[in-house]
Amino acid sequence: MPLNIAVQMDPIEHINIEGDTTFLMMETAQARGHSLFVYTTDTLAMEDSRVSARGRQVNVQRRKGDHVTLGEFTRVDLSTFDVILLRQDPPFDMNYIDSTFFLETVHPKTLVVNNPVEVRNAPEKLFVTKFPGVQPPTLITADRAAIADFRQRHGDVVLKPLNGRGGSGVTRHLKDDPNLDSLLEIHALLSNEPVILQKFLPSVTKGDKRILLIDGEAVGAINRVPSKGQIRSNLAVGGKAEPVELTARDLEICGIIGPELKARGLMFVGIDVIGDYMTEINVTSPTGAVALKAFTGIDATEIMWKRIENIRAAG
């Protein structure tokens, strides 16, 4: 049965279709006979407990520079859709959080993927702490004394902004690096949020594995290898994707977190694994599906839509 699908995303005109997972999701949905409507968060409106958005019907095609045909703007009650894809990119700021409150009013009558309540309750660098034993030694704090103590115990550390994305702001600090205090001062000037310190994992030079899970089940992985002299392997900052097999440890980690993802309605999730440790659980707009399909032939978006179709058919 054809589904009426809305996609909450960044402006579709400006995406890079060569690596964009949201575009592949839309392309696959269209091929399966579903209709597509796109809107951005600045058009959301709530009136008398009804939530609507102003957006456009679209058709997509994999032609660079001519990848979308847009209809006229119209305002639509979001409860009239069968499915909404929550796919705008972070930062996970108050605008992002506010949008989850809007979408919460229509879910689950309209199936929102991922569940907006659980997206709000599972910040990507905090949610991973729910699963003891799968994360490297990690500290989340704004307290300088706690940071100094952690550094004394672990030496070589990685500093991350708590709500960063795409590897932005991630730095490595050796035990005797004098620059950490200055960077912490810069973080404090820009934000009053805590930062993350993690023990440096030398295996990052071999790559940072992105594993995609659909409804709590691992479907495949790609490896993202950092450029020479870098520790950040994110594709957005120059990392190179390559094929990789899931190891026994990868499957063990997925077995630990999978039931919780499914229970929370986190349908499309990407986790990051370095060596034997998981560093993040990405639930906002995970990427990696295009590279996974290119390297392995596994189409995570096809698997996702089949699962969604079954859920909608079951009522």
N, C-alpha and C positions, 0 to 999 in steps of 0.2 A: 504494500500500500504506500503510495507516495506520501512523503512527509513535507510539511511546511516548516522550513528551517530559517531561523534568524541567527545572525552572527554578530556578536558584539566585539568589535575589533578596532584597530587603528585604521586610518583611511586606506581603503583598498587600492586606491590609485597609486600609492607610493610604495607598496611592498615589492620585495625582490622575489619573484616567483621561482627563481632557480633553487632556493633553499627554504622557502617558507612553508612550514607545516600547515598553517591555517589554509593557505591556498590549496594545498593537496587535499585537505579535508573537504573543501568546497568542491573541488574538481571531482572527487570521488562521489560525493553526495549527488551532484548533478548527473553524473554518469549512471547512477542508480535510480534516476527518475524523480529526485526530490527537487523542490523549488527553494531558492535562496533569496534572502533579504538581509542587507547589511546596514548597520548603524553604528554610531560612535557614542561614547558615554555622555558627551555634552548635549545630546538630544533627548536624554531620558527625562521623563516627567511623571510625577505621581499626583493624581487628583482624585479625591474621594476613594482612596485605597486602590485605585486602578492605575497601573503602570503602563506607560506607552513610550514609544521612541519614534523619532522621525528619521526615516531611512529610505532605501531604494531597493527594488527588486534588481537582481543581477544575473547575468550569465557570464561564466568564466571560460577562458580558453588559454592553452599553454602557448601563447605567442608573446614574446618579450616586447614590451612597449605597446602592446594591444591585447592585454590579458583580461579585460573586463568590459562588458557592455552594461551600462547603468540605466535604470528606468528613472522616472520622475520621483521627486521626494514626496513622501506621504507619511502621515502619522498613523501608527498601528498599535492597537492594544496588544501587549506582549502575551497576554493569556490566550490569544487566538492561535499562537504557534504551537506546533507539536514538540519542537526542540529548539533550544537556544544554546549556541556555543559561546561560552565565556572565554574569549581569546585575545583581549587586548593585552599588550605587553606591559610588564612592570615598568616603572617602580611601583611597588606595593605601598602606595601612599593613601591618604584619606580619600582621594577621588576613587581609587580602586576599591577601598573598603565600602564607601558609600554605594557604589554600584552593586555590591553584593547584597546590601539591604534592599535595594530596588528589586533585584532578581529573586530574592527570597520570597517575595509576595506572590510570585507566579509558580514557583517550584513546590511540589513535584507535578502539579497538574500539567504544566508545561515543563518538560524534562530539561533542566539546565545542566550542561556538561562543561565543567565539573560543578557539582553541588555547591552553590554559592556560600552556604553556611560553613561548609567544611573548607572551602578555599580561604574564607576569612579566618577560620580557626586553625589553619595549618600553614603559618608562614614558613617559607621553604627552608630556611636555615635553622628554624626552631623546631619544626615538626620532627626532624630527624632525631632529636634528643629523646623522643618518646621510646626509642628502641635501643636499650642498653646493649653494648657489646658490638654494635655495627659501625660506630663512629670512632675516628681517631681521637686522642685526647683533645678536648675542646673546652674553651672558656668563653662565655658570653657575658660581658660586663662593660660598664663605663668607669669602674673603679681602678685607679692607677696602681694602688697597692696590690690588688688581686692580679693585675696584669704583670707586675714585676715579679710576683711570686711564681706565677705560671711560667714565665720566661726563664726564671732561675732553674725551675725543675725540668723544663723541656728543651731549653737552648734554642735551637733552630726552629722558628715559628713562621706561620703565615697569618697575615692580618687581612681581615675582610670587613667591609661595611655590612651591617646586619641586613639591610634591605636593598643591597646592590643587585645588579643583574649583568649577565653576559661577561662576567669576569672583571667588570669595571672596579677600580680601586683596590684590587687584590695585590698585595706585596709580600715578599719574603724577607725575613730578617734573621741574620745569623746571631749567635749568642752575644757577640761583642759589637753588633751594629749600633752606632750612636744615633741613628736617624729615627728610630721607632718613636721616641718621645715627641719629636717634632711632628711626625705624622699623626700621632694621637691628638696633638694640639689642633692640627688642621681639621681633623674629624670633629672635634668638639666645637670649633667655630662654625662648621657647616651644619651640624646637627647635634641634638642632645640625645640621640639614640645610642645604645650600647654598640660595641664592636665585637667581632669574633676573632679569637686567636685559636689556631689549631697547630698541633705539632706537625712540622714539615714532614711529608712523606716522600722520600727519595724516589719511589716508584712512579711519581708523577711524570718523570722524564720519559717513561714508556707509554704514557697516555692516561687520559681521564675518560673512562668508559661511560657512555650514555646508554642506559637500558630503558626501553619503553615497556610499560605495563598497561594492559587494557583490562579494566574491571578486576584489577588485582593479580593478573597473570602476565608473566614476562613473555613478550613476543619476539624480542631480538635486541641487538645492541650494535653500536658503532664505537670505534675508539677515536678519540680526539687527541692528537699528538701536538704538544707545544712546539713552536718554532725554536730553533737553536738559541740557547741562552735565556729562554723564557720559562716561567712556571705555569702561565695561564694557557690552557688548551682550548678555551672556548672558540668556536668557529668565528664568532664576531670580532675576536681580537687576533686572528691570524693562525689559529690552530688548524691542523690538517686532519680531515676525516679519513679513516681507513676501516676495512672490515675486521671483525673480531668475533670470536666464539664466546659464548657464555661458559664460565667456569663453574665448578662445583660450588665455590664460595659465592659467586654471583647468584646462583640458584638458591643457595641457602639464605642469602639476604632477602631475595624476592619472596621466599617462603615465609620469612619472618614478618615482612611488612604487608604482603599481599592481602591477607584477610582484613586488616585494618583499613586499607585503601578501599576495598570493596564495600565494607560496612559503612564507610563514610560517603559513598557515592562519588569517589574520586575516580572517574572512568578512564581518563587519559592522563597518565603520569610518566614523567621521566626522572630517573634517579641517576646520580653521578657516583661512580665508584672508582677509587684509586687503589690499586693493589687489592688488599683484603678489606678495605673500609669504604662505607658509604659516606659521602660528605654532604649531599643535599637531596631533598625530595622536592621536585619541581611540579607544582600543581596549578600554577596560574596559566601560562601558555607554553607548555613544554615543546621543544623542538627536537629534530633528529629524524623525523619520519621520511623526509626526502632522501637523505643519505642512506638510511636503512633500506629503502626500496631499491635505490641504485646499486648498492653493494650486494644485497642478498635476495632481492626479489620479493621480500616480505613487505606487504603493504599494511602498515599498522592502521591506517585510516579505513581501509576496507574492513578489517577485523572490527574496528570500533563501530562502523555503521551497521554491520550485521548484528552486533550486540544491541545497539540502540533500537534497531528495527524490531528485534525480538521483544525488547522491553515494552515498546509502544504497542505491539500486537497483543501482548498479554494484558494490556490495560493498566 
